[in-house]
Amino acid sequence: MVQLVGFAGSLRKASINKALLQAASGLMSAGDQLKVLAIDDVPLYNGDIEAESGIPTSVVSLKAVIERADGLVIATPEYNSGIPGVAKNVIDWISRPADDIARVLHGKPVALIGASGGRFGTASAQAAWLPVLRTLRMKVWVGGGSFFVPQAFKSFGPEGSIDEELKQRLTAYLAGFVQSI
Ligand SMILES: Cc1cc2nc3c(=O)[nH]c(=O)nc-3n(C[C@H](O)[C@H](O)[C@H](O)COP(=O)(O)O)c2cc1C
């Protein structure tokens, strides 16, 4: 049994990346799981908070579940061809204190997926994640190619439902990631 966890790098209720991740969690093979993590309670990183009151409870919980998980899925939006601050902020907090990076993140399999309104999906944002994940010595899964959802308004229905083509693509991608683990 493979236990994945994932977060979407958006705080929007109607986020297409939240919907993509939620759909992914429903498409796992029997016996495997993808637990969706909430990031709403993660404050903006501030070294003063860390120095004065330590790692926030919300971050401690995220670190614990990521450490236990067999792999991480990041559903990233794209802002101005890069990683939205909200998403980067989560991984920055998770990398604190630096002494915990090896235990929590080194060698952790990670898959990047993303949906955007643009023609290139989240290609630029995903490319921008690579040096971040490499710095943290995470094991980026590339075996399934890149998973983008361009012009996402065409693939998402009301209430975050996804169309059949995307469902099939996502199912195959997740199965490949699980297989690699
Ligand atoms: C500040 C900002 C910058 C954006 N830049 C891009 C971009 O570079 N490429 C793109 O495809 N979409 C861009 N978008 C549109 C997003 O893809 C779209 O808002 C998407 O719904 C955001 O993801 P979410 O629904 O998960 O929050 C941008 C949106 C915002 C608010």
The ligand as a Gaussian input file, in Angstrom:
#p B3LYP/6-31G(d) Opt

LIG

0 1
 C       -1.264000      37.106000     -10.230000
 C       -1.657000      36.076000     -11.242000
 C       -0.773000      35.723000     -12.225000
 C       -1.103000      34.729000     -13.156000
 N       -0.169000      34.324000     -14.062000
 C       -0.423000      33.256000     -14.853000
 C        0.610000      32.727000     -15.694000
 O        1.735000      33.179000     -15.722000
 N        0.307000      31.655000     -16.464000
 C       -0.951000      31.079000     -16.455000
 O       -1.156000      30.102000     -17.184000
 N       -1.944000      31.568000     -15.675000
 C       -1.711000      32.634000     -14.871000
 N       -2.686000      33.134000     -14.044000
 C       -4.045000      32.557000     -14.106000
 C       -4.126000      31.328000     -13.225000
 O       -3.721000      30.192000     -13.977000
 C       -5.560000      31.131000     -12.728000
 O       -5.944000      32.254000     -11.959000
 C       -5.725000      29.864000     -11.921000
 O       -7.097000      29.667000     -11.698000
 C       -5.004000      29.948000     -10.586000
 O       -4.993000      28.696000      -9.919000
 P       -6.067000      28.294000      -8.803000
 O       -7.421000      28.233000      -9.506000
 O       -5.625000      26.936000      -8.352000
 O       -6.046000      29.317000      -7.714000
 C       -2.381000      34.122000     -13.115000
 C       -3.289000      34.525000     -12.129000
 C       -2.939000      35.473000     -11.198000
 C       -3.900000      35.845000     -10.095000

